[in-house]
């Protein structure tokens, strides 16, 4: 049987019983992602608490969060091109060591009493900029170390580990550490980046783009090549368009979900974190079930089911006044989101040439993550003018319309044909 490692073809005999196994390099990537995810979860809980301890001005606090998201609009496209030019293994460990130094400096500033809101915003901007390069390289690393037929399993395991570390375990630990010693969460995060860098250094696979696919010429031309390639690949273009609208309306919900929980569901503030844990728990379940969904229903029908289940859950969330029902429906939303993530990421990694993986990932995220600030603004306007239930109902209607228009382009036969064509290259 022929398979591709980092774009270089070799002939290898693989026995059927080995197909279920994921290679050692994948588990190094998984461990690194889980360790750094725990650090991210710790920091993402502690940083807002630190900002709130400095100021109660909502505009100043929101500035810190906005600074972390801005690099995806500014640097995502060139970061993807650079990830295709450079040795991706060096990018992984180099970025992690850089992030460790940035967060360690923040920990020292907190310990010394020299922290300020502008400093927090600068740290978040620096970490967000580093993340654009890291994520482009990391997305390209998975298909370089995992056979195509195991991508759903590998991505499911990656997402599951990340959800547990960054959404379930990390935030409570971050809050607890901050309550004891304010600098401790940031020291923990810096240590997690150092450990992740060490694991990346131990990767044995060659993660560089193959010589015949290595990008050449000016950076701008390479970025344009990535944009054009994604737009011309019909199924990937459809997935990107649908997810862009999905993220837009979902972030309209997330922008006001805390007010909805307090004023519509009448939950105490202490229960808000538990409510959000429903989404994380559903995401963990979805990550583990995605491979079975793909095998039982097919990736196209599986992605369609994710859309329609989410539409129904949004309608339910817009109608309910029960915290228990809301928890269950948020778990459904989380499960659908992560099944979609695994299936769509696996398709993208399977069809994109090795020399374009970084650029396609960055173009994809530029579109799908770049709308997050606009979605948040939309949610605020809708809730402020029409009420806190309206963002859920608008999100359901918009996602249903997008699903009806775009899902016919994601038939299983078409997705399978695209993967077969990519495998034959």
C-alpha positions, -999 to +999 in steps of 0.1 A: +000+000+000+012+035-008+010+063+017+025+098+020+047+111+047+054+148+045+045+147+009+071+121+000+057+089-013+070+055-002+058+020-005+050+003+028+031-029+036+006-021+063-013-049+079-050-043+086-046-046+124-022-017+123-046+007+107-062+014+141-029+025+156-017+061+155+021+067+152+043+077+181+049+112+165+012+118+167+011+111+204+040+135+209+019+161+191-011+151+212+008+154+245+022+187+235-012+201+225-028+188+257+000+202+280+000+236+264-038+235+263-039+231+300-016+261+303-038+281+280-069+272+301-051+283+332-040+316+317-074+323+300-091+321+334-065+341+353-060+369+328-095+384+330-093+381+368-060+400+367-075+426+344-105+431+366-082+435+396-067+465+378-098+482+365-136+477+364-139+497+332-156+473+307-139+490+278-104+485+293-111+448+301-125+441+266-094+458+251-073+429+265-095+403+249-096+422+216-058+425+215-055+387+215-079+383+186-066+411+164-035+392+151-058+368+132-070+397+110-035+412+107-011+383+104-030+350+097-023+351+059+015+358+060+019+334+089+005+305+068+029+313+040+058+314+064+047+280+079+049+265+044+084+281+038+100+271+070+107+238+088+075+233+106+091+214+135+113+244+142+083+266+140+065+245+167+092+245+193+105+280+185+071+296+189+064+276+221+097+288+236+089+324+225+055+322+242+071+307+273+094+338+275+065+362+270+043+346+297+073+342+321+079+379+317+043+386+326+046+364+357+076+383+368+058+416+362+028+404+383+050+392+411+069+425+411+037+446+411+045+462+377+015+450+357-009+473+339-038+470+314-016+481+284+009+455+294-018+428+295-030+439+260+006+438+247+011+403+261-022+391+245-013+407+212+022+390+212+007+356+221-020+359+195+006+368+169+026+338+178-005+316+177-012+325+140+022+310+131+019+280+155-016+270+144-007+271+107+023+248+114+004+225+138-024+219+113+001+210+086+019+186+110-010+163+116-013+149+080+025+147+078+026+121+106-008+104+103-020+083+074-050+098+056-073+070+066-067+077+103-072+115+102-106+114+117-094+094+146-063+116+151-082+148+150-109+134+173-082+126+199-065+160+195-097+179+200-107+157+230-074+163+247-076+200+241-111+203+254-103+184+286-072+204+292-082+239+281-119+240+289-125+215+317-093+213+338-074+245+330-099+273+339-108+260+375-071+255+382-063+289+368-089+306+391-076+286+421-040+294+415-048+331+410-066+332+443-035+319+461-007+337+442-015+360+413+016+352+394+013+314+397-011+308+368+013+326+344+043+306+357+023+275+351+015+285+315+051+294+308+062+259+321+036+242+299+050+260+268+085+248+277+073+212+280+054+214+247+086+228+230+106+198+243+080+174+229+081+191+195+119+188+195+115+151+199+094+147+167+111+123+143+091+130+111+103+156+086+076+183+087+091+204+059+071+209+027+085+185+000+111+202-022+089+199-053+060+216-035+080+242-015+068+277-021+090+301-040+088+337-049+074+367-030+054+362+001+024+381-013+023+357-043+023+327-021-006+341+000-026+347-032-018+312-043-033+298-011-064+320-014-070+309-050-065+272-042-090+272-014-116+291-035-112+267-064-116+236-043-154+235-043-161+214-012-135+232+009-148+266-002-183+255+008-171+243+042-153+276+048-183+298+038-207+278+060-184+279+090-177+316+086-214+324+089-217+298+117-190+315+137-205+349+131-239+340+146-224+318+173-203+347+185-234+369+185-247+344+211-215+342+231-213+380+234-245+381+255-246+346+270-236+358+305-264+384+305-289+358+292-279+333+319-283+359+347-314+377+335-334+351+315-324+319+332-321+337+366-290+317+374-266+329+402-233+341+390-215+311+406-235+288+383-224+305+351-192+285+348-211+253+353-235+263+325-205+268+301-191+234+312-220+219+293-206+231+260-171+217+269-186+183+280-205+181+248-174+190+229-155+162+245-182+137+236-183+150+200-146+147+196-146+111+206-177+102+185-167+120+153-148+090+138-179+068+144-202+094+129-180+095+098-180+057+095-217+053+101-232+082+082-204+095+060-186+129+065-211+148+043-242+136+061-224+139+094-216+176+088-252+182+077-265+166+109-242+189+129-258+219+113-294+209+117-289+197+153-273+231+161-303+249+146-327+230+167-306+236+198-304+273+192-342+275+189-345+256+222-320+279+239-340+309+227-372+295+242-361+279+275-361+295+309-346+264+326-310+262+335-310+224+333-324+225+298-300+251+288-270+230+301-283+200+280-288+221+249-253+237+252-239+202+255-257+194+222-242+225+206-207+216+218-210+180+206-222+191+171-195+218+169-167+193+176-180+166+153-180+192+126-145+204+136-131+168+133-148+160+100-141+193+083-104+195+095-098+159+084-112+166+049-091+197+046-059+180+057-066+151+033-072+172+001-047+200+005-012+194-009+016+192+017+032+224+003+000+244+008-011+231+042+000+261+062-014+287+038-048+270+034-051+266+072-043+303+076-067+314+049-094+292+064-089+307+099-086+342+086-122+339+072-137+318+099-121+334+130-118+369+115-156+374+118-156+368+156-154+405+165-182+413+141-203+385+155-198+399+190-209+433+179-239+419+162-250+401+193-247+432+214-269+452+189-296+425+186-298+419+224-298+456+232-325+465+207-347+434+207-340+414+238-316+387+250-335+358+233-332+373+199-296+364+191-304+327+195-334+329+172-315+350+146-286+325+147-310+296+142-326+313+112-293+323+096-277+289+101-307+272+087-307+294+056-270+288+051-274+250+056-302+248+030-281+267+005-247+252+010-250+216+024-261+201-010-225+209-021-211+185+006-224+152-005-205+121+006-197+111-030-182+145-038-161+145-006-149+110-013-140+119-049-120+149-038-100+128-013-094+101-039-081+127-064-058+142-037-044+107-028-036+101-065-015+132-069 
